[in-house]
Amino acid sequence: MRIRPGDVTSPEVHDLLSTYFAFRAEAFPENDRDYAVTFPDPASFTGTAGVFLVVEDDEGRAVGCGGIRMLATPSEGTVRYEVKNVWLDPSTRGRGWAGDLMADLESRARAFGATELVLDTHDSLTAAARLYARLGFEPTLPYNDNPNATRWYRKDL
């Protein structure tokens, strides 16, 4: 497995995100509204504004992705980055790669000067919630209006 930067405008990343969005839409709870698809703004994942990463399997196939992007500072002295679009193909799960990807994203956020990481998720993603708790994320009040989110987390860096 290898983790490397990816370009959110590339066909490769577009395919990964399309697969991720289709997977989420299919699994989205029926009693909730329809899953809202929003492709990332490329400007949010370049330079010190953020980075988007691609996970490759041992054969070099792109099998996952995730990114961080800088958000507006909620208070003086806080530099906040948000984790976005973390996804791994179901065939790769159980190998610890999600933890590796999250560790890489956190390391890059620290290198950008982040003092806080935040993320949002949905109640239906119970494995993700367990991962985030294991990595030190704690529940927090909503910081955005993402229509797909029902849970928000933060972590001091």
HELIX and SHEET records of a PDB file:
HELIX    1   1 PRO A   11  ALA A   27  1                                  17    
HELIX    2   2 PRO A   42  PHE A   45  5                                   4    
HELIX    3   3 GLY A   47  ALA A   49  5                                   3    
HELIX    4   4 PRO A   90  THR A   92  5                                   3    
HELIX    5   5 TRP A   97  ALA A  111  1                                  15    
HELIX    6   6 THR A  126  ARG A  134  1                                   9    
SHEET    1   A 7 ARG A   2  PRO A   5  0                                        
SHEET    2   A 7 GLY A  50  GLU A  56 -1                                        
SHEET    3   A 7 ALA A  62  MET A  70 -1                                        
SHEET    4   A 7 ARG A  80  LEU A  88 -1                                        
SHEET    5   A 7 GLU A 116  THR A 121  1                                        
SHEET    6   A 7 ARG A 151  ASP A 156 -1                                        
SHEET    7   A 7 GLU A 138  PRO A 139 -1                                        
END                                                                             
